[in-house]
Amino acid sequence: MTPGDMSALYRSLPNIDEILGADGIADVIATGELPRDLVLRCAREELEALRSAIAQGKRSEPVVLDEVTASVRAAVAAAQQPSLRRVINATGIVIHTNLGRSVLPESALEEVIATSQGYTNLEYDIAAGERGHRGDHVESLICEITGAEAALAVNNNAAAVLLTLAALAAGKKTIVSRGQLVEIGGSFRIPDIMAASGTVMVEVGTTNKTHLSDYAHAVGDRTGLLFKAHTSNYQLVGFTEEVSLVDLVALGAERGVPVVEDLGSGVLLDLSAYGLPAEPTVQESLAVGADVVTFSGDKLLGGPQAGIICGKRSVLARLRSHPLARALRLDKMTLAALEATLRLYRDPATAVNLIPTLRALTMPMERCRQQAEQLAAALREAADSSGLGPALNLEVCGEMSLAGGGSLPGAEIPTAVVALATEKVSTAALEQRLRALPVPVVARVHEERLLFDVRTLSDDDIELLVPELATLFAELAG
Ligand SMILES: *Cc1c(COP(=O)(O)O)cnc(C)c1O
């Protein structure tokens, strides 16, 4: 390219005023549809990119205004897109931590909106006309459902454990089995949380076996707590032994040391009635006499992110008055969602029906197959009418779903999936295209096919998914 050609290219670049005044830009700025400063920034970036393309000899055609305004509009639209947004979870992993764990029940969504649209009685006692307590909105429900004397809800279960350790055992020793020094994804590790709380962790037993005598020998004057962590995301199998909560509670009572159990996923009803592995329930741990039990709000409970602490009244009072309780407290939207979710537990059948996490986990195989057949038929039709037709390979097959979220370790739940592949593009490319859809779809790749597990697809999801895939099929066919 001659220097003359290059300067002709530079001269073809519109200036900022031309871009801001162009059709499709000036009008949307004038109506306030797009913020002027953002458009300006995107226009500058676009011009900069074009200049550098010319400088590097990557551009041989003169630049036209329409092309620039289209790029600017696309850049502005991308910048206006919310960062946190809805996705479709077709992975079959029900409590998918990366995809936001539990989907909220309808009634919880309604309560979040109702209590966020206007002012609320968050810390106001309506009957008395005076200051109230934000904790009151969920405490009595938690106690009613679990049988606890007192309860407190905080930011998440990591916060629940941190607050419990800090309030009950800072500057003292906390005894824990070596078999329970768990790491939960996202950097929650028992030894680290112990250190952060100011308690001194005392490990007892071995990786595979810990006996009651190991705890008994370790208890001394400076012991603040006996701590048990439910190994909710892995299983110890083979030559193993853990001390039961009953035995720990007896030892704690004898030596005057409180016992805390971190249950992790915190299930409130017996899932074995639905063919899932039996998990220790919160009610069982409290009935056995644990002083404090902690668990997550968004794992098996199926509510918003929260950490629930329940147990003895006198012990909870110490937690409530610790400065960290204020730092870790819940906001009104979460409280509204948590209260509405907990209310559903007054009737177990209602809970299983209306809490999406429980409904997904307990969805029977016949229903999964039915749903998968329906989805497959809709996708087959979309493929045929888009012209992709026989180039789409599609089949319903049996697979396994996972509970996820460090819940029900090792439990594989039989499910039905729609498996899909096409000769038009590789499975990896197809998976990428799915993530780029307006409502991104996250699916599983297995043996060169994409799997859509219906266990984690709601009716709403399917209504979005089918037309999105129809558009994608038409692009692939075109
Ligand atoms: C999940 C889990 C946690 C952390 O709970 P978050 O709600 O994610 O903070 C702590 N302990 C156990 C045993 C868990 O399973």
Ligand as a Chemical Component Dictionary entry (heavy atoms), coordinates in Angstrom:
data_LIG
# 
_chem_comp.id                   LIG 
_chem_comp.type                 NON-POLYMER 
_chem_comp.pdbx_formal_charge   0 
_chem_comp.three_letter_code    LIG 
# 
loop_
_chem_comp_atom.comp_id 
_chem_comp_atom.atom_id 
_chem_comp_atom.alt_atom_id 
_chem_comp_atom.type_symbol 
_chem_comp_atom.charge 
_chem_comp_atom.model_Cartn_x 
_chem_comp_atom.model_Cartn_y 
_chem_comp_atom.model_Cartn_z 
_chem_comp_atom.pdbx_ordinal 
LIG C1 C1 C 0 -21.386 -25.520 51.488 1  
LIG C2 C2 C 0 -20.750 -25.711 52.804 2  
LIG C3 C3 C 0 -20.236 -24.625 53.500 3  
LIG C4 C4 C 0 -20.265 -23.228 52.940 4  
LIG O1 O1 O 0 -21.583 -22.788 52.793 5  
LIG P1 P1 P 0 -21.899 -21.458 51.925 6  
LIG O2 O2 O 0 -23.367 -21.275 52.114 7  
LIG O3 O3 O 0 -21.500 -21.783 50.532 8  
LIG O4 O4 O 0 -21.112 -20.361 52.499 9  
LIG C5 C5 C 0 -19.665 -24.848 54.722 10 
LIG N1 N1 N 0 -19.590 -26.092 55.233 11 
LIG C6 C6 C 0 -20.086 -27.179 54.595 12 
LIG C7 C7 C 0 -19.956 -28.535 55.236 13 
LIG C8 C8 C 0 -20.683 -27.033 53.360 14 
LIG O5 O5 O 0 -21.171 -28.085 52.706 15 
# 
loop_
_chem_comp_bond.comp_id 
_chem_comp_bond.atom_id_1 
_chem_comp_bond.atom_id_2 
_chem_comp_bond.value_order 
_chem_comp_bond.pdbx_ordinal 
LIG C1 C2 SING 1  
LIG C2 C3 SING 2  
LIG C2 C8 DOUB 3  
LIG C3 C4 SING 4  
LIG C3 C5 DOUB 5  
LIG C4 O1 SING 6  
LIG O1 P1 SING 7  
LIG P1 O2 DOUB 8  
LIG P1 O3 SING 9  
LIG P1 O4 SING 10 
LIG C5 N1 SING 11 
LIG N1 C6 DOUB 12 
LIG C6 C7 SING 13 
LIG C6 C8 SING 14 
LIG C8 O5 SING 15 
# 
